[in-house]
Amino acid sequence: MHWNNRGKKSVVWRCVSRLENTGLFCDARTVLESTIEQVLVTAINQTLCDKDSFLTTLRDNISTVINRESDKALADIDKRLEELQTELLKLATSNADYEKVGDEIHRLRDQKQKLQVDNINGAELKKRMADMSTFLKKQSTALAEYDEQLIRRLIEKIRVYEDKFTVEFKSGLTVDVNE
């Protein structure tokens, strides 16, 4: 909000519950926008100084998501294919109609092939992560000034405490900045 304090105009951040009746209570202090901008620059610079930790966390988060989803889906498909093949053998030996089971087996094989292609795309994502890691490791200069676009891409949220700020990156990494 824009604030006019003793004739001096400034932009400050306050809890919405202090401005509107939300039914919630917030006792967080009012913070100048310039202070928040400086805290964000500091948090990013602290993270860039500790590039290895940041990159490891980011890489682990992405790998976990990619691998967990695709491995479970492939395992489920393999299990179901095994069940259907057993059922197909039973139906074929009893001269029953097995066309429906055969169609499902073909559908699941196609789905499995698509997942395997997606895994290759995951490998491409991992390659891009490696490229990004290399790029960030080569960057020696710290962020000199606030950059709105960079902040919006990197930062999830900021928590304001009495004596510090906690900056949470979209990667899941959190950084405390003391005031």
C-alpha positions as CSV (number, residue, x, y, z in Angstrom):
1,M,0.0,0.0,0.0
2,H,1.0,3.6,-0.4
3,W,1.7,5.2,2.9
4,N,2.0,8.9,3.8
5,N,3.8,9.1,7.2
6,R,4.5,12.6,8.4
7,G,4.5,14.0,4.9
8,K,6.9,11.3,3.6
9,K,5.3,9.0,1.0
10,S,6.5,5.5,0.7
11,V,5.3,2.0,-0.4
12,V,4.9,-0.5,2.4
13,W,3.8,-4.1,2.8
14,R,1.3,-5.0,5.5
15,C,-0.9,-8.0,6.3
16,V,-4.3,-7.7,4.6
17,S,-6.0,-8.4,7.9
18,R,-4.6,-5.1,9.2
19,L,-6.3,-3.3,6.3
20,E,-9.5,-5.2,5.9
21,N,-11.7,-7.1,8.4
22,T,-10.8,-10.7,7.4
23,G,-11.5,-12.3,10.7
24,L,-7.8,-13.2,11.1
25,F,-5.4,-11.4,13.3
26,C,-1.9,-10.5,12.1
27,D,0.7,-8.7,14.3
28,A,3.5,-8.7,11.7
29,R,5.2,-5.4,11.3
30,T,4.9,-3.1,8.4
31,V,7.8,-3.4,6.0
32,L,9.1,-0.9,3.5
33,E,9.1,-2.2,-0.1
34,S,12.7,-1.2,-0.4
35,T,13.5,-3.4,2.6
36,I,11.8,-6.4,1.0
37,E,13.6,-5.8,-2.3
38,Q,16.9,-5.8,-0.4
39,V,16.1,-8.9,1.5
40,L,15.3,-10.7,-1.8
41,V,18.5,-9.6,-3.4
42,T,20.4,-10.8,-0.2
43,A,18.6,-14.2,-0.3
44,I,19.4,-14.8,-3.9
45,N,23.0,-13.8,-3.4
46,Q,23.3,-16.1,-0.4
47,T,21.9,-18.9,-2.5
48,L,24.3,-18.1,-5.4
49,C,27.2,-18.1,-3.0
50,D,26.1,-21.6,-1.9
51,K,25.4,-22.7,-5.5
52,D,26.2,-26.4,-4.9
53,S,23.6,-26.7,-2.2
54,F,21.0,-24.9,-4.2
55,L,21.6,-26.9,-7.3
56,T,21.7,-30.2,-5.5
57,T,18.3,-29.4,-3.9
58,L,16.8,-28.3,-7.2
59,R,18.2,-31.3,-9.1
60,D,16.9,-33.7,-6.3
61,N,13.5,-32.2,-6.3
62,I,13.1,-32.5,-10.1
63,S,14.5,-36.0,-10.2
64,T,12.3,-37.2,-7.4
65,V,9.2,-35.9,-9.2
66,I,10.1,-37.3,-12.6
67,N,11.3,-40.7,-11.3
68,R,8.6,-41.3,-8.8
69,E,5.7,-40.7,-11.2
70,S,7.1,-42.6,-14.1
71,D,8.5,-45.6,-12.2
72,K,5.1,-46.2,-10.4
73,A,3.2,-45.9,-13.6
74,L,5.5,-48.3,-15.5
75,A,5.3,-50.8,-12.6
76,D,1.5,-50.6,-12.5
77,I,1.4,-51.2,-16.3
78,D,3.8,-54.2,-16.1
79,K,1.8,-55.7,-13.3
80,R,-1.5,-55.3,-15.2
81,L,0.1,-56.7,-18.4
82,E,1.2,-59.8,-16.5
83,E,-2.3,-60.3,-15.2
84,L,-3.8,-59.9,-18.6
85,Q,-1.4,-62.2,-20.3
86,T,-2.2,-64.9,-17.7
87,E,-5.9,-64.3,-18.4
88,L,-5.3,-64.4,-22.1
89,L,-3.6,-67.8,-21.9
90,K,-6.5,-69.2,-19.9
91,L,-9.1,-67.8,-22.4
92,A,-7.1,-69.1,-25.4
93,T,-6.8,-72.6,-24.0
94,S,-10.5,-72.8,-23.2
95,N,-11.4,-71.5,-26.7
96,A,-13.2,-68.5,-25.2
97,D,-13.4,-65.0,-26.7
98,Y,-10.2,-63.3,-25.8
99,E,-10.4,-60.3,-28.1
100,K,-11.3,-57.9,-25.3
101,V,-8.3,-58.9,-23.3
102,G,-6.0,-58.7,-26.3
103,D,-7.2,-55.2,-27.1
104,E,-6.5,-54.1,-23.5
105,I,-3.0,-55.6,-23.7
106,H,-2.3,-53.6,-26.9
107,R,-3.7,-50.4,-25.3
108,L,-1.4,-51.0,-22.2
109,R,1.6,-51.6,-24.4
110,D,1.0,-48.4,-26.2
111,Q,0.6,-46.6,-22.9
112,K,3.9,-48.1,-21.7
113,Q,5.7,-47.1,-24.8
114,K,4.4,-43.5,-24.4
115,L,5.7,-43.5,-20.7
116,Q,9.1,-44.7,-21.9
117,V,9.2,-41.8,-24.4
118,D,8.2,-39.5,-21.6
119,N,11.1,-40.8,-19.6
120,I,13.4,-39.9,-22.5
121,N,11.9,-36.4,-22.3
122,G,12.8,-36.6,-18.5
123,A,16.3,-37.3,-19.5
124,E,16.2,-34.2,-21.7
125,L,15.1,-32.2,-18.7
126,K,18.0,-33.6,-16.7
127,K,20.3,-32.5,-19.5
128,R,18.9,-29.0,-19.3
129,M,19.4,-29.1,-15.5
130,A,23.0,-30.0,-16.0
131,D,23.4,-27.1,-18.5
132,M,21.7,-24.8,-16.0
133,S,24.1,-26.0,-13.3
134,T,27.1,-25.4,-15.5
135,F,25.8,-21.9,-16.3
136,L,25.2,-21.0,-12.6
137,K,28.6,-22.3,-11.5
138,K,30.2,-20.0,-14.0
139,Q,28.4,-17.0,-12.7
140,S,30.7,-15.2,-10.4
141,T,28.9,-11.9,-9.9
142,A,26.2,-11.5,-7.3
143,L,22.9,-9.8,-8.1
144,A,23.5,-6.1,-7.7
145,E,19.9,-4.8,-7.8
146,Y,16.3,-5.9,-7.5
147,D,15.0,-7.6,-10.7
148,E,11.2,-8.1,-10.7
149,Q,11.1,-10.8,-13.4
150,L,13.9,-12.8,-11.8
151,I,12.2,-12.6,-8.4
152,R,8.8,-13.8,-9.8
153,R,10.6,-16.7,-11.4
154,L,12.6,-17.8,-8.3
155,I,10.6,-16.8,-5.2
156,E,7.5,-18.6,-3.9
157,K,6.9,-16.5,-0.7
158,I,8.4,-14.4,2.0
159,R,7.6,-14.7,5.7
160,V,8.1,-11.6,7.9
161,Y,9.2,-12.2,11.5
162,E,10.2,-9.7,14.2
163,D,14.0,-10.2,13.7
164,K,14.3,-11.9,10.3
165,F,12.7,-12.8,7.0
166,T,12.4,-16.3,5.6
167,V,12.5,-16.4,1.8
168,E,11.1,-19.6,0.2
169,F,12.3,-20.4,-3.4
170,K,10.0,-22.2,-5.8
171,S,12.6,-25.1,-5.7
172,G,11.7,-25.7,-2.1
173,L,14.9,-24.1,-0.7
174,T,14.4,-21.6,2.2
175,V,16.9,-18.9,3.2
176,D,16.7,-16.9,6.4
177,V,17.8,-13.2,6.1
178,N,18.5,-11.4,9.4
179,E,17.7,-7.8,9.6
